[in-house]
């Protein structure tokens, strides 16, 4: 993906990839918000941590559902799920 330099090293997406960045950011925000509402523990960095298999299953199912929804939107913009996942990883590395 041509925007890798801008997002990985500079921390900003190019204008042509802003919509993909926004979808990836939405994924990160929505999954973290859900995780915090479900998980019984928050670690020292403020990240939700599942404490049992039920919590783990709930957050995994939610993440899959959100990814599926946002992949459809990304596809409409001409991006693949691989592109979306790469952008999500880049956002998570900066966090």
C-alpha positions in Angstrom: 0.0 0.0 0.0 1.5 3.3 -1.1 0.4 5.1 2.1 2.5 2.9 4.4 5.3 5.5 4.6 3.0 8.2 5.6 1.1 6.3 8.1 3.9 4.2 9.5 6.7 6.8 9.7 4.8 10.1 9.8 1.7 8.9 11.5 -0.7 10.5 9.0 -2.5 9.1 6.0 -2.3 10.6 2.6 -5.4 12.4 1.3 -6.1 9.5 -1.0 -6.2 7.1 1.9 -8.0 9.2 4.4 -11.3 7.3 4.1 -9.5 4.0 4.7 -7.8 5.5 7.7 -11.2 6.7 9.1 -12.6 3.2 8.7 -9.6 1.7 10.4 -9.9 4.2 13.2 -13.6 3.5 13.6 -12.7 -0.2 14.0 -10.2 0.5 16.7 -12.5 2.8 18.6 -15.6 0.6 18.4 -13.8 -2.5 19.4 -12.0 -0.9 22.3 -15.3 0.7 23.5 -17.0 -2.7 23.4 -14.1 -4.5 25.0 -14.1 -2.0 27.9 -17.9 -2.5 28.4 -17.5 -6.3 28.5 -14.1 -7.1 30.1 -13.7 -7.5 33.8 -10.2 -6.1 33.8 -8.4 -3.0 32.4 -4.6 -3.2 32.4 -2.2 -0.4 33.3 -2.3 0.9 29.7 -6.1 1.3 29.8 -6.6 -1.7 27.5 -9.5 -4.1 28.3 -8.4 -7.7 29.1 -10.9 -10.6 29.1 -10.8 -12.6 32.3 -12.7 -15.6 31.1 -13.6 -17.5 28.0 -17.1 -15.9 27.7 -15.6 -12.4 27.7 -13.0 -13.5 25.1 -15.7 -15.0 22.9 -17.8 -11.9 23.1 -15.0 -9.5 22.1 -13.9 -11.8 19.3 -17.4 -12.1 17.9 -17.8 -8.3 18.1 -14.5 -7.6 16.4 -15.4 -10.0 13.6 -18.8 -8.4 13.1 -17.3 -4.9 13.0 -14.6 -6.0 10.6 -17.1 -7.6 8.3 -19.2 -4.4 8.3 -16.3 -2.1 7.7 -14.7 -4.4 5.0 -17.9 -3.9 3.0 -17.5 -0.2 3.2 -13.8 -0.4 2.3 -14.7 -2.5 -0.7 -17.1 0.1 -1.9 -14.2 2.6 -1.7 -12.0 0.3 -3.7 -10.0 -1.2 -0.8 -9.6 -4.8 0.2 -9.9 -6.3 3.7 -6.1 -6.7 3.6 -5.7 -2.9 3.1 -8.1 -2.3 6.0 -6.3 -4.7 8.3 -2.9 -3.2 7.4 -4.2 0.3 8.3 -5.7 -1.1 11.6 -2.3 -2.6 12.5 -0.6 0.8 11.7 -3.0 2.6 14.0 -2.5 0.0 16.8 1.3 0.3 16.5 1.0 4.0 17.2 -1.2 3.6 20.2 
